[in-house]
C-alpha cells in the first residue's frame, strides 16, 4: 500500500520517521504550535539534535476527572511546569538538561532526548480548571483535572386537570 501520510491513516513510514514529528494526526487532541512548541527540531547545532524533546502523554477520562500521565524520565519537579492558558488549554512544559560531561568520557551513543518540550491539550467544557492537581513520581507526571459537577435541572412539574 502506498504511504498516505499520518493524516490519512498511513501512519509513519517504517518505524516513526521524522514526518510524524512535523505533521502528527489531525485527529489528535494536541494543539499544533506553528512556532515549534513541541514539534520539529531546533536551530541545527550539534547539541540541538533533540532540542525539542517530545514527552509521551496518555489522556484518559473517568466519571470524575480527566487524567494525564506524561513520561518524563529523570525530570525533577523544578524542571516541569503545568499551567492552564486561555481558560481551557492545559500546557505541560519543561526542559531536560544535558548530563555533565567529563573530558575523559568517551560517548558511544546518545539516544535520550534533551532540551525543551511542550505539550498542549484543549480541555473539554466539563473540565474544572480551578481544581487541577499534579504530582511527579518516579519520572511520571500525573495531572488530574476534575470534571465540573453537573446538576440535573430540577423540573418544575405542575399537574393540570383535564376538563
N, C-alpha and C positions, 0 to 999 in steps of 0.2 A: 504494500500500500504506500502511496506517495505521502511524503511528510506534509501535513496540513497546518502545522504550527500549533502552538498550545491553545490558541483561541478557537480552533475548530476541532478540538478533541484529539489532535495528533500527539499531544504530549511533547516530550523532549526527543531530540534525535540521539538515540543510542546512549543514554546514561546521563542526562542532565547537563546538556551543553549550556553555553553562555547565553543562548537565546532565551532560556527560562528566566534569567536574571533581567533581561531587558523587557520582555513582553508580559510574562505572567498570564493569568487567566482572567478574562473579563467577568467571569462568574465568581471570582474571589471576592470576599468581603473586605479585602485590603483596599486601601485608597492608593491610587497611583500618585506619586510625588514627582513631578517633572524636573525638580531641582535636585534629584539624587538622594532623596531621603530613604535609602534602603535598597535602591536598585542601581545596577550598573557598577562601574569601577571608578576609582578616584583619578588623581592627577597624572599618573603614568610613571612615577618614580618607582624604583625597585621596592621600597618599603610599602608602597601603596597597592601591592598586588591584591590584597584583600582589605583595602582601606574601608570599604563599606561592607562590613561583615553582616551576614544575614542571621537573624535569630528565628529559629523554628518555633512556631506558636500553634497550640491546639486551642480551639474555642468550642466549648460545649455549653448547652443551655439546660438547666434543670427547672423544676417548677418554681424555684425561689430565686435563681440567680443566673447570670452569665459568668462562666468561669474560663479564664485564660491561663494557660500554662506555657511558659516560654523556657526553652533550654538555653541557659547562659552559663556554661561550664567555666569555672574559675572566676566568675564575676563577683564582686563584692557589692553590698547594698549602696556603697558610696559611688559606685560606677554606673548605677542603674537609676533611671528617672522614669516615673509613671505620672502622666498628667491627663486631664480631660480638657480639650480645646473646643471652643465654639459650642459648648453645651452638650455635644454628643459624639465627639471624636476622642477615642481612647488612644493615647500615644505611649508606646513603650520605647525608650531610647537608652543609649549608653555608649560606653567606649571600652573596648577590650584593649588593654595595654600590652605593649611588646615586652617580652621577657628580658631581663637584664642579661647582657651578653658579656662574656669574658673573652679577652683577646686570644686566649689559648683554646677556646671552644672550636670544634670542627662540626659544623652542622651538616647533616646528611639529607634531611628532609624537613620542610616547614609546611604543614598542612592545616594546622589550626588557624582559623581566621582571627584577625585582629583589626582594630580600627573601630570606627563609629558604626552603630546600627540604629535604625529607626523602623518601627512597625506601627502602622496606624489602622484603626478599625472604626467604622461608623457604627455606633451603638443604636439599637432599636429604640422606639419611643417608650417602651416599658422599662428602660434602664433607669435606676435611681443613682445618678452620678454623685449625689451628695453623700452617699454611704459606701464608697469604694474602699476596699481593704486589700492590702498587698503583703506578701511575705516572700522571702528568698531563703530556700532551704536546699542545701547541697547542690547549688547551681541551677535550681529550678525556681523560676519566679511564678508565683500564683497570684493572679489578680481576680478578685471576686467583686462583681458588680451586681448588687441585689436588684431584684425587679420591684417596681412600684406596686404597692398593694392596690388591687382593683376591687372596688366595692360595687357590688351589684346595686344598680339604681333601684331604690325602693319604689315599688309600684303602688301608686295610689289608685286602688280599685274601689269603685262605688257601684253598688247594685242598683239597677233601675227596674222598677216593677213594669211588667208588661200589661197593658190595658186591654 
